[in-house]
């Protein structure tokens, strides 16, 4: 099972460790779970500016929808490794380094706004669906841009390492737009690039755009426009090749589904007022609601 663990560094560390391998096998735990049991710590990767999924409150404490889901997974991990006193260590990640942080064993769960697609699935594993988003454009209220085809010869800012960056390159080629595509390290800096007039539009997932507008109280300043330029199903990211860890993550979602906790959790972060004062007011889509109901495996749960 150890040889199935993703990441060159993990493999390199494990090859000479015959004693450690025997210990892990004797515990009957996959590498990540064995390490958690040994250290009593679960490392959660968080994003600083991806509200309402993962962001900082007024005390600079990581909070959000994704983090709350991760904390539920931590509880289930505690049950799996027979440790009810696991500590959580929060580790800052960016859109550009989050996948490598998982591969390099710097974090155990990535709790942000990460799209689970086939390309990434070759390197990392994902939880069941927790949200569905898509690339749209944020533009100034006075802008005449209402669709990506209105962006000919204009500058668009994207956050480095995101599926949105890829989506804009695809749109640029498809519609022969001659776009000037610039990148920023995180969503906050991409937003600031638009605020400073250094870009005509900011392209990222629609829900993140609404979150940033609400966070900055910029409803009178910016608008979100255009059709979806990508399909982005979100998931919690973790190391690939560990069936036991995958089972723990999936069991967490089934328990939340069976306890009818997923929709109230969604409403807490997307409909109600956030702890930081903003209110997105984004009702759950019928598709996501149905996906959550399908996770309910209690008797009569899907009737």
C-alpha positions, 0 to 999 in steps of 0.5 A, spaced: 500 500 500 505 504 501 508 504 494 501 506 491 502 513 495 502 519 490 508 523 490 516 522 489 518 525 495 513 520 499 516 514 495 523 516 496 522 517 504 519 510 504 523 506 500 529 506 505 524 506 511 523 498 512 522 499 519 517 505 518 513 500 513 513 495 518 510 499 523 505 502 518 503 495 516 502 493 523 497 499 524 493 497 518 493 504 516 495 508 510 501 512 510 497 519 511 493 516 516 499 513 520 502 519 520 496 523 523 496 517 528 503 518 530 503 526 530 496 527 532 496 533 527 492 534 521 494 539 516 489 543 513 491 547 507 487 554 506 486 560 502 486 567 504 481 570 499 476 565 496 470 567 500 465 563 502 470 557 501 476 559 505 478 565 507 480 569 513 476 572 518 477 579 522 482 576 527 486 572 521 483 566 523 481 561 517 474 560 516 469 557 510 465 552 507 470 548 505 474 548 512 468 546 515 467 540 511 475 539 512 473 539 520 468 534 519 473 529 515 478 530 521 473 528 526 472 522 522 479 521 521 480 521 529 475 515 529 479 511 524 485 512 527 482 511 534 484 518 536 479 523 539 484 529 540 487 530 534 490 537 533 489 541 526 494 545 523 492 550 518 497 551 512 496 557 507 496 555 500 495 558 493 492 556 487 499 555 484 502 551 489 496 547 492 497 541 488 504 540 489 503 542 497 499 535 497 504 531 493 509 534 497 506 531 503 506 539 506 498 538 507 493 532 508 487 536 506 486 542 501 480 546 503 479 551 498 475 552 492 479 547 487 476 544 481 476 536 481 477 535 473 480 529 470 487 532 469 488 533 476 485 526 478 491 523 475 495 526 480 491 527 486 484 525 489 478 528 491 472 528 495 465 527 493 462 534 489 461 540 494 460 545 489 459 547 482 461 553 479 464 556 472 468 561 469 465 568 468 467 575 468 467 581 473 467 588 469 466 595 472 459 597 472 460 602 466 463 597 462 460 595 455 463 588 456 457 583 457 460 577 454 467 574 452 466 576 445 466 583 447 473 583 450 477 583 443 484 586 444 482 587 451 486 585 458 483 580 462 487 578 469 486 571 472 489 567 478 495 563 476 494 556 476 487 556 476 482 552 471 480 559 469 487 561 466 486 555 461 479 557 460 481 564 458 486 561 453 481 557 450 476 562 449 482 567 446 483 562 441 476 560 439 474 567 438 480 570 436 480 575 441 487 577 441 487 577 449 492 580 453 492 575 459 495 577 465 496 573 472 496 574 479 498 570 485 491 570 488 484 572 487 485 578 492 491 581 487 487 579 481 481 583 484 486 589 486 488 589 478 481 590 476 480 595 481 487 599 479 484 599 472 490 595 470 485 590 467 478 590 463 476 584 466 477 579 472 476 572 470 474 566 475 469 562 478 462 566 478 461 564 486 468 567 487 467 573 484 460 574 487 464 573 494 469 578 492 464 583 491 460 582 497 467 582 501 469 589 498 462 592 498 463 593 491 456 592 488 455 599 485 462 598 482 463 591 479 458 586 475 459 579 473 457 578 466 457 573 460 456 565 459 459 560 463 466 559 460 468 552 464 464 547 468 468 547 475 466 541 480 469 543 487 472 538 491 476 537 497 483 535 495 488 529 498 493 524 496 491 519 491 493 512 492 490 511 499 484 507 499 483 508 506 483 515 506 478 515 500 474 511 504 474 516 510 473 522 506 467 519 502 464 516 509 464 523 512 460 526 506 455 520 506 454 521 514 453 529 513 448 527 507 444 522 511 444 527 517 441 532 512 447 537 514 449 538 507 444 543 505 444 547 512 451 547 511 451 550 504 446 555 507 450 557 512 455 560 508 452 562 501 445 564 504 446 567 511 450 573 513 457 571 514 461 571 520 465 577 517 458 581 515 457 579 508 451 576 505 452 572 498 445 570 498 446 565 493 441 559 493 443 552 492 442 550 485 437 544 484 443 540 481 447 541 487 441 539 492 440 533 488 447 531 489 447 532 496 440 528 497 444 522 493 449 522 498 444 520 503 444 513 504 440 512 510 434 508 510 429 511 505 434 517 504 433 517 497 425 516 497 
